[in-house]
């Protein structure tokens, strides 16, 4: 078929949705309906290939797939569905996938309505001039109120909902309507297939046989096997060994042209050569200028990651490098801790991002790690006028040298049913929030805006918000600059020795109670040793809280007869193994969780 | 030299106690018991053909509840033992059988006695009826007294009981009361175990639901120290972490294990240690019966390396109050404890956990309740 004719039949779209509003299920149904997957091949959450994604029911990485669809007008269309993460931490990934599309489905739960994070992503889509198709999902729920939710979408986003698709992805209702709406409303890609090549890199990963696999969206020109290509930001030149599409399994094709979403391989060894957001062009006939890249998002949350086994430092570096290949937002640099030895200070987009990276290091690379409590970047101004930033509390200078400290603030947006407004306001105020604005979204829901220190959000705001509103609140935040605060560094001493990895920065007014809670928490988490261990929280030289772990009193197997010997031996080995998983800080054996204790103050269950 | 100790397992019980994770089955089907005894008899034949016995110094019949066997079953079982081992019995053989109060009448005890059983170990656990019910025992205190009276009447004079501490809702007072009642009985030996909540028991389920009010670590330690002190005062000296005896009445069979010596092990789920090789029998009854038809009913067999043997010698030997016999270690492995574990021993001595007394390396008094901490150090990479 003529390239231009074919181009008219291409539709590129992604799906924007809040967690649990049914994005992955809708994607599954679309794959099924277009025959991309037979029912037999179908696994739930097909596009969420990472084990972690399936387990948590979330999307972390984006994923693109090509679908063939015969529309009601009798024509065959090529649809590219680019799956996106829904969580605020992954805004960067979302912006990447949106830049490769002309349209987006906005999926909203018919019972829940719009959520804060969805809103943020809708604005991103509008910024990218995407055609947005509202999809009201879960209409089969008894509590569904599609009309009310339509009204909400119109009021809050200003999107015409008269033609909104009503679906139940779970029950398979309305899926065809969605595809018809995509065909009718999403514009076909514009661009010239004969022009010099411009393809946007929106993802990449390393394949041990083919080198770096680069996901691209072709904007202009044509990409073929054998072509010499150039990365416009790095000027690196490669020869294309394979181009293809995901249908959803990777399938080589002859060429990718305007509007196509696919992948290329070119024996690229170094992932650094293929920066996400860069433009691929033809080496011999380069484009005049690159495509606009993405907004580069800087990490906001930092923590130390250390291998438990000190000899795994290099393995950890390799793991971080590999993860960085397809997650450019992850930053890291080596650091040293007196308590934990050699490790890395890592920067993340947010808390979920941090947790995901930690879990992937442990699972995919099999490295046992210790992570320190997350911190933000503080700006210190010394009495001698010197100003600098620290991302690690242990780098804070002595109190006498500090003139003032500034900390990052964010504007946080909370959407919540009106019955919880009082609780949320109380929570925000307790977290040093300054009220900005309150708006009613329809009759029942309220949007609250507060100016808050990022450190409070990093601490336990999420958890408290969730539990305080029975999970009904949704939340988003954006950076709002730095503000001067009365902050102090709190140190933790175990058995009289300062443990640098446990130091944290806290507001002066809440320092005492927090010191007390953390000492109590550490007492709970650090197992008894053969001697008594005092735990102290100090500010400067002053002890503000103290607890004591009593000495271990009894640990001896009562029964050990003929049949028990091998089993008891295993038990002792396990006991020893358990100790190995702990970090010896001075003479005290400290388990991994303790280093996160500064963060997890909720009493009942440590893990979210 | 072939082993001189024999362990045999009778896996039947009238009911399952809430803390028990031993290999035991509750059945009311006598045919199953007969089938088992036949299989066991066949295992004796094959075992002693493979490694012929020279002398039997100790036999221990454990369970389950060996006294669960009915009179004719008991007779059948002991006849088999006699048939295979009787002619090798040492003149001073220690032949122990475990028994539960409530399953021992004079006639059964008399049968046992007549086949050479000369030591009884009763699973008494407590003298507190409420507590006995709480832990799933079917007997009460009266049954204990009756059983001991019956045993004396049947001619037994070497008797031990088991007592437990650290039980749910048990206090120092109730434990002391039980202990003092035990001391009034004509016993030569006493074993006392701190409760350990094992997986696959009712207690484990309750524990996970936070419905098992166990004493604190401090209270448990207090009970343990009281136990040691009280028994020593009454002439039952501690010779192993959980075992106490009148002088000369230590269980020679159990010492086999702690001295890391060989033993035959027969019956469902039993372990044996013969010529540096450990083996494990099939545990589930049906599988044991099936396998025993075809040969030795073993599911696992593995050699213990010299390195592991040396470690075992330490962690088992340190359980004994006398400790590890340094000369014996050297004679066995042609290496000294110092050669092998020098750094560990030095460190533990410095910490006050180990001491050397009369050519033995042993736990110090303060180290006894923390034995595991010391044992674990002897397991090397």
Interface residues (C-beta under 8 A of the other chain):
Chain A: X528 X530 X550 X552 X553 X554 X555 X556 X557 X558 X559 X560 X561 X562 X563 X565 X566 X569 X572 X573 X575 X576 X579
Chain B: X7 X62 X193 X194 X196 X217 X218 X220 X221 X224 X241 X242 X254 X256 X257 X258 X263 X265 X269 X270 X271 X272 X273 X278 X280 X311 X312 X315 X316 X319 X351 X368 X369 X370 X371 X372 X373 X375 X376 X379
